[in-house]
């Protein structure tokens, strides 16, 4: 799906209900789509789960993978020392020797 549409289990359930209604399936004949059914459906159709947290939710997974490989190549080429490893987050810079 190249449209970057977020598909949740709830979305799939709602779509099933809409298609059933369009097909004229009576309400009391609607399938009860279990979590097991949903898991099998995702597997059959190659759907994957991605967690989208804050800024990470807008990151392109393919671009992230390319950049990760680029960083690995730079490390192979130039090496690094443990003293050069830093942990940074939004609240500040925390550093220390590993």
PESULVEN-V33678 format. One record per residue. PSI is psi in radians with two decimals (999 if undefined). NEAR is the number of other C-alpha atoms within 8 Angstrom. D_LAST is the distance of its C-alpha to the last C-alpha in Angstrom with 1 decimal. Layout:
((PSI	NEAR	D_LAST) (PSI	NEAR	D_LAST))
//
This chain:
((1.84	4	41.8) (0.10	4	41.3) (0.02	4	42.3) (0.75	5	38.9) (2.31	6	40.8) (2.02	4	39.0) (2.03	6	40.7) (2.95	6	40.2) (-0.67	7	42.0) (-0.69	6	44.2) (-0.76	8	45.2) (-0.72	9	46.2) (-0.77	9	48.3) (-0.70	8	50.0) (-0.73	8	50.8) (-0.79	8	52.3) (-0.71	9	54.5) (-0.79	8	55.6) (-0.70	8	56.5) (-0.75	11	58.3) (-0.76	10	60.3) (-0.58	7	61.2) (-0.08	6	62.3) (0.34	6	64.5) (2.23	9	62.7) (2.62	8	63.9) (-0.75	6	61.4) (-0.10	4	62.1) (0.04	6	61.5) (2.49	9	58.0) (2.57	4	55.3) (1.75	4	52.7) (1.89	7	49.5) (3.00	6	47.0) (-0.58	6	43.2) (-0.75	6	43.9) (-0.77	8	46.2) (-0.75	10	43.6) (-0.77	8	40.9) (-0.69	8	43.4) (-0.78	8	44.6) (-0.73	10	41.1) (-0.84	8	40.6) (-0.61	7	44.0) (0.14	6	43.5) (0.49	6	40.0) (2.39	7	38.7) (2.71	5	35.0) (2.27	4	33.1) (2.38	4	30.7) (2.27	5	29.1) (1.84	8	29.7) (2.29	6	27.7) (-2.12	6	28.4) (-0.50	7	27.7) (-0.43	7	26.5) (-0.38	8	30.0) (0.03	7	31.4) (2.45	8	29.1) (2.01	6	30.8) (-0.63	6	29.1) (-0.72	6	30.5) (-0.68	8	29.2) (-0.76	9	25.7) (-0.73	8	25.8) (-0.76	8	27.1) (-0.64	8	24.4) (-0.74	8	21.6) (-0.64	8	23.3) (-0.78	8	23.6) (-0.71	8	19.9) (-0.69	8	19.4) (-0.71	8	22.1) (-0.70	9	20.6) (-0.73	9	17.3) (-0.73	7	19.7) (-0.82	6	21.8) (-0.24	6	19.5) (3.10	7	16.2) (2.81	6	12.8) (2.65	6	10.0) (-0.54	7	6.3) (-0.22	7	7.0) (0.12	6	9.4) (2.19	9	7.8) (2.65	8	9.3) (2.02	7	10.8) (2.53	8	14.4) (-3.01	6	17.4) (-0.34	4	21.0) (-0.14	4	20.6) (-2.97	6	18.4) (2.13	8	15.1) (2.20	7	12.0) (2.79	8	9.2) (2.85	6	6.4) (2.40	6	3.8) (999	5	0.0))
//
